[in-house]
Amino acid sequence: MNITNIIHLFRAYFIENKRTLLIYCLITFVVAVLGFSTNTMQIVAVLLPYFILYWVAGTFFQFALKGGSSTHFFSLPVTAGEKFIHAITIILTLGITLLAVTFVGAYAGAYLIRPLYNIGPAIMQMDTTILKLINWDSLSSLSLFLFGSIYFKKNAFIKTWASISGIAIGVTVYFMGLVFLIFGNLGKIDQSMNINIVDYPFFQNYYYLITIAFGVFFLSLTYLRLRETEV
């Protein structure tokens, strides 16, 4: 693996997408300023960087592997491993940048614009509100969207989102049906009975290992799928 090739990929990506990336940062900043200078849109300001990251990850390879959309994937002599590391580097760099822009916008809205209208202190604590969403769940979700971007040939983001929603709904219906079959009626469940597996010590202490394994699994599938595109 050649680090120089990865640097060239990184540089070429930003040259080709600098306008789009600037728009992402500008929108994130404006929404953060508006959200934290008033009592509305704060949750939108916090979630927006993650939605943008999911969009970038969920469409990354779909756009990158089209010759007319991303020439640097074809004009540079790079391997599948270098393309894979490049994708992860882009997503992590963009994520850090968007979170930094969110912090700047949030503080500008709360401490520069908000006092002008004498609204009072911000309702939500910016540090904990923004940072609490940075966890292994978010990172593993990004790996799933990245895999979807190379697995689906068209409308990768929408199809990935629909697949996740469908699986989540299916699992929920399955467990609700299982509980209904066992107890007959949800209202008859003894309130003292604990059927929440998340309360078990293993899930409380080692839940992050499950999400890490989940992320590694889909990243591995992404790499293998990327290898197949070179054949």
N, C-alpha and C positions, 0 to 999 in steps of 0.2 A: 504494500500500500504506500503510495507516494503522497506525502503531505503537501508537496508543491501543487499537485493536481487538485487536491481538495481546496487549496487556497484559490487556485484559478477558477474552480467551479463556484466557490463562494463569491468571488469578485464578479464573475460574469452574471450570476443570479441577481445581484443588487444593481448591476448596470441595466439589465433587461427589465427589472421590476421596480426601479427606484420610485417611479411615479405612484404606482399602486401602494407600495410600502409607506410612502409619505402620506397618502390619503388615509391609510389605516391609522397612522400615528396622529394625524390631525383630527380625525373623527373621535378617536379615543380621548384626546386632550379636551376637545370641546364638550363632549358628553360628561367627562369627569368634572370640568369646571361648572357646567350647568347643574349637574347632579348634586355637588357639594356646596354650591352657593345658594341653593334653595332646599326645601324639604321634600323634593320630588326627584325621581330618576336616580336616586343614589344606588339602588340595587342594580339598575341598568348600567350605571357607570362602572360598577364593580365586575359585573358579568361580561361586559362587552369585550375586554381583551381575550377572555377565554373563548368566546364565540368566534372571534377573528382567528384565533389559533386553530380551533377546530376546523374552520373553513379552509385555512391554508394547508393544514395537514390532510384534510379530506379531499383536497383537489390537487395536491402537490404533484404526484406522479401522473395523474390524468393529464395535466397540462405539460409537465416536463417531458413526457414521452411522445408528445406530438411535435413533429419537426417544425411546424409552422409557428408553434407557441414558445418553444424554448430551444434555441439553437445551440446553447452551450453544452447540452447533454450529448450532442452529436458531433460538434466541431472539435471537442477536446478528447484526446485519447485516454479515457478514464475507464476503470473497471467497475463492476457492479458494487464491490465493497466501497469504493471511493464515492460512488453516487449515493450509497446508503448512508455513509457517515456525513456526507454533504447535506442530505435531507434532515438528519437529526440536528446537525449544527445550525441550519437555517431556522428550524422551528424553535430551538432553545434560545438562539440569539434574538429572534423576533419576540418570543415570550418575555424575556428579560427587558427588552426595550419597551414593549407595550405596558408592562407593569410599572416601569420607571416613569413613563409618560402619564400613566394613571395617577401615580403618587403626586407628580408635579401639578397636574390639573386639579386633583382633589385638594391639595393644600392651597393652591391659588384661589380656588373657589371658596374655600372655608375661611381663609385668613386674609384675603385681599378684597374679594368681591362681596362676600357675605356681610362683613361689617358695614359696608356702604348702605345696605338696606336695613340694618339694625334688626336682623331676623333672630339673632341669638346664636348660641353655639351649635355646631353640627350635631345632629341627632345620633348618627352612627360614628363609632370610633373607626377612623380611617385605617389605622395600622392593622388592627385585628380583623376588620371587615375585608380588606383586600388580601392580606396575607393568609387568612385562614383557608382560602380556596386553593392555596398552593400545597398540594398533598399528592400522595401516590395515586389516588383515584384519578386526579386530573391528568397525571403523566401517563397512566395506563390507558385512559380514554383516548389520549392523543395517539398512542400506538395503534389503537383500533381504527381510528380515522385514517391514519397513514396507510395501514394495510388496505382499507377500503378504497383509497385513492388509486392503488395499483391493481386491485382485484376487479373493480368495476370499470368497464371501458367508457361508459357515458354516465353523466349525472352521478358521479361517485359519492359526492357529499350527501345528496338527498337519499340515495340508496343505502348508504351506511347508516344515516340517521334513522331511516325507516326500519332497517334491520335491527338496530339496537332497541328501538321503541317496540317493535314487534316481539322480540325476545323478552323484554321486560314485562310487557303485558301478558305474554304467554306464561311466564313463570309465576306472575302474580295470580292469574286465573287458576293455574294448576294447584298452587298451595292453598288458595281459598277453597277450591273444590275438594282438596284432600282434607282440610279441616272440617268442611261441611259433612263429608262422608263419615268422618270419625265421630264428630260430636252431634251430627244431625241438624243442629241449629247454632249459628254463631253466638246467639244470645244465651245459650246454655253453658258456655264455657266458664268454668270456675275462674274467677278473677285472680285467685291465688296461684293458678297454674301458669307456669312460665313455658311458653312455646317459642320464645324468641331465641334462636340459636346464637344471635350476636352477643347475648349476655354470657355465653360460656367463656371461661378464662382464656382459652386458646384464641378465640376471635378478638378478645379485648387486648391481648398482649402481642399477638403475632398476625393480626389482620393485614398489616403492611406487607408481610411476606407473600400473601395471596395476591395482592395487587401487583407486586413486583413480578411475580411469576406470570401473571396475566399479561403484563406489559412486555416481558421478555419473549413470551410465546408469540405474540402478534408481531413483534419486531423481527423475530426469526422467520416467520411466515413472509413478512414483507421482503426480507433479504432474499429468501429462496425464490419468491415470485419475480424479484428484480433480476435474479440470475437467469430465470427462464426467458426473460425478454431479450437477452443477448444471444440466445440460441437461434 
